[in-house]
């Protein structure tokens, strides 16, 4: 089973807003880094991935119908 590619139109308005917020928080943490690369962003990345997976599942389900 292939995973469908996601476009901006595949996300709901709420998901787009949440992704934008997560990207901004990741950027803020990146700026706060002192150059060592030791800033942990795994929690934000997991949330980002979870939103993408929800959109991907929704797209797959809509294809089956």
C-alpha positions, -999 to 999 in steps of 0.1 A, spaced: 0 0 0 14 34 -10 11 64 12 -5 93 -6 14 126 -10 -1 154 10 -10 188 -4 -21 219 15 -57 212 5 -55 178 23 -53 195 57 -82 210 76 -80 247 87 -73 236 123 -45 213 112 -29 240 91 -30 264 121 -15 237 145 13 229 120 21 266 116 23 270 154 45 239 157 69 252 129 71 285 147 79 268 180 106 247 163 121 278 148 121 295 182 139 266 198 164 265 169 171 302 175 176 296 212 202 270 204 237 280 215 253 264 184 258 230 199 227 214 184 216 201 217 180 215 216 155 187 218 126 191 194 114 155 194 82 163 212 73 189 186 83 166 158 61 138 171 31 162 173 39 173 137 41 137 125 8 128 142 -11 156 124 4 145 91 -6 109 97 -41 119 105 -44 138 72 -28 109 54 -53 85 68 -82 108 60 -70 111 24 -66 73 21 -101 67 34 -116 93 10 -99 74 -19 -115 42 -9 -150 56 -11 
